[in-house]
Amino acid sequence: MATVARRRGIAPFFGLCVLAGVLVAGTMAPVAIGAGVLSNQVSDSVDTISADLAHADPPLVTTVTDRNGAAIATLYSQYRIPATPAQIAQTMKAAIIDVEDRRFYSEGGVDVKGMLRAAVNDSSGGDLQGASTITQQYVKNYLVNVVDRGSQTAQQKDREDSLARKLREAKMAVQLNQTVPKEDILADYLNVVEFSGTVYGVGAAAKAYFGTTADKLTVPQAALLAGMVNNPSLYNPYTHPDKALQRRNVVLDTMVSAGSIPASYAATAKASPLGVVGTKPQTPSSTCLGAAPDAGFFCAYAVRYLAQSGLTADQIDTGGYTVKTSMDPHVSQVVKDSVDANVPTTQDGVANTFAVVQPGSDGHQILAMVANRNYGTDPDQGETSTNIVADASNKFGAGSSFKIFTSAAAMAAGKAGLNTPLTNPFSDCFTPPNANQYTHCYPVSNDGTSYPNPISLSDGLATSPNVAFVGLEAQVGMPAVLDMASKLGLRSTLATNDAGSAPITDPADPRSKNPQYDEPQSKYFQNLLSFTLGNSPVSPLEMANVSATLMSGGTWCPPDPILSITDRSGKPVPLKQQACEQVVPPGVANTLEAGLSRDTTAGTSAAAARAAGWTRPDIGKTGTTQQSESVAFVGGVDHYAVSSMVFADGPRPQEICPGTPVHLGNCGHGAFGGTVAAPPYFRAMGTLLAGQPDVPIPPPDPQYLNAHS
């Protein structure tokens, strides 16, 4: 704002005793005693309040942008567009001075006669009287709208009709008038006042009410805004147009009497309509709910990330930051088009999420977070206010893509390599960990009888037999498998319970005694061999980051949506961020990538790859839950690590069926990861990589081709 820097220099109000002296000298003894007591009481708090005024910045809009700097959302509690004195029209300055404080340029910050009148009336039990100057009004509005905006009690004191409040304002106004030029005081006042609702300051009001800027306000527009300052709700031109019109015309008459405009100008202005645009103030959305369909989930995650990195919600909504995210608008739109083509936005009961993360040894930037659903509050339009891309929102799980964790744990422990034969009968029954004589074995069968027995880990990753991987999981041990899942990327997921929410610990809730609800998945699955079959809630974003960890040579980094953040002055704002970690040896990561490279050529997504004309070297692992309520494709190509998940998201989940479009139903065979979740990946990546050379998959490390323990 115009004089934020100057305001920093406001000194303690040591000279304000002069005003109290004037009050004492000009009134009766009882009044003098009362004023003196008030002066002493108020002086004790003035220095503290002055410090608040000196250090409290007015709330400004935070702008969230994509990686190219284009705005994707605005976040604010007060919509304010700061304007310097030169950026405010003379018409606006004249209107506000003529109606609020005609002696503004000559008075010393207070109206002494008004203050004396107020003192006399207050001491004699009459109503508090006295006109506040613009400088005093600025002090009051700054206290209400800036310093004390978070406390209704403090704001009430700032507004109370008392001599103590008037004296406090007066002391501040006198010193402010001595240290800050009049033009800057006027501009600061016009920048801080409310114009109804969330519209604050003349810059925002000009935009919201007239679709213009503060420097282009016409006489009738300026008069309307100047009139609103007295009572923004009463003179709101949308809700009380008649009262707003009457008030505007009063201001115009005042401008004529002050000599600011000729009577002919006022007559013409009075004959004009209010001229406001729309049926309500035209303000941008104040949350990520206003973001474009391909940016809403990304924006919401970015805001959450900022909060987890040390910024409070109030700082985010008032700090005037510029938050440059890592969102790639081209990638995001291409992926959004792909999922919408697979599952329409309003398709009943079916969600298709898609996350894209850029691998790297020093960071994992998120490039896109989209879904066929849009981020919003209207379910009839296919909107959801839950971040179904970031949260553990896929309640049914990612299916056999979780076999990645069992494979990685086995390789890291030396219990299996790509060439290791795994026992693989059609069915088997496995004894869970920590079993006793009453424990039932866990029955598992393969989906079909065509699998060889034994089967190599490499072939198993491509064709995904259940029995082989549950047997390997039992051999490696659940603690190692769960630890590997966490290391590779499922950190938030494993902190949720088996319903995908925070563990329930409230003793009044009967679910708090049920391990499925009161334990995090990291604990709940310690004795459940079903984990490798992926039947638990999972975050689509974190599964994309699992691929990114492997594609980064075994380096995990938090999925990061932020490139930079700067404050209102353009200075960088540091964030507390988790450091990257080497979670598995590069040899394990590269060898596992080599094992996953066969999925689109000879594995469960090969048919869909051929249908899409896909021939690029990549990694992939499909997943399908037992009743086909969820299917997944997790993998990556070039510098894109991805997850595409299609799952039932309505109140009556059913089997997901392939088709155009994908839909709920009772189709017998149901959908598979290769037939329903992989096609959006082939379509999106094919578009993004068109004309680009192939990037080969790293060769396996010989150390991890065979078991060695």
Sequence and secondary structure as in RCSB ss.txt:
>XXXX:A:sequence
MATVARRRGIAPFFGLCVLAGVLVAGTMAPVAIGAGVLSNQVSDSVDTISADLAHADPPLVTTVTDRNGAAIATL
YSQYRIPATPAQIAQTMKAAIIDVEDRRFYSEGGVDVKGMLRAAVNDSSGGDLQGASTITQQYVKNYLVNVVDRG
SQTAQQKDREDSLARKLREAKMAVQLNQTVPKEDILADYLNVVEFSGTVYGVGAAAKAYFGTTADKLTVPQAALL
AGMVNNPSLYNPYTHPDKALQRRNVVLDTMVSAGSIPASYAATAKASPLGVVGTKPQTPSSTCLGAAPDAGFFCA
YAVRYLAQSGLTADQIDTGGYTVKTSMDPHVSQVVKDSVDANVPTTQDGVANTFAVVQPGSDGHQILAMVANRNY
GTDPDQGETSTNIVADASNKFGAGSSFKIFTSAAAMAAGKAGLNTPLTNPFSDCFTPPNANQYTHCYPVSNDGTS
YPNPISLSDGLATSPNVAFVGLEAQVGMPAVLDMASKLGLRSTLATNDAGSAPITDPADPRSKNPQYDEPQSKYF
QNLLSFTLGNSPVSPLEMANVSATLMSGGTWCPPDPILSITDRSGKPVPLKQQACEQVVPPGVANTLEAGLSRDT
TAGTSAAAARAAGWTRPDIGKTGTTQQSESVAFVGGVDHYAVSSMVFADGPRPQEICPGTPVHLGNCGHGAFGGT
VAAPPYFRAMGTLLAGQPDVPIPPPDPQYLNAHS
>XXXX:A:secstr
 TTHHHHTT    GGGHHHHHHHHHTS HHHHHHHHHHHHHHHHHHHHHHHHHHH    B EEEE TTS EEEEE
 SSB     GGGS HHHHHHHHHHH TTTTTS SS HHHHHHHHHHHHTT        HHHHHHHHHIIIIITTT
 HHHHHHHH   HHHHHHHHHHHHHHHHHS HHHHHHHHHHHSB STTBBHHHHHHHHHHSS GGG  HHHHHHH
HHHTT TTTT TTT HHHHHHHHHHHHHHHHHTTSS HHHHHHHHHS     SSS     SSGGGS TTTHHHHH
HHHHHHHHTT  HHHHHHB  EEEE   HHHHHHHHHHHHHHS TT TTEEEEEEEEE  SS EEEEEEEESSEE
SS GGGTEESS TTTSS BTT  GGGGHHHHHHHHHHTTS  TT EE   SEEEE  TT  TT   EEEE SSS 
  SSEEHHHHHHH  HHHHHHHHHHH HHHHHHHHHHHT HHHHHS TTSS     TTSGGGG HHHHS HHHHG
GG GGGGGT S B HHHHHHHHHHHHTTSEE  EE EEEEE TTS B        EE S HHHHHHHHHHHTTHH
HHSTTHHHHHHTT     EEEEEE TTSSEEEEEEEETTEEEEEEEEE SSS  EEE SSS EEE  SS   III
IIHHHHHHHHHHHTTT          GGGSS   
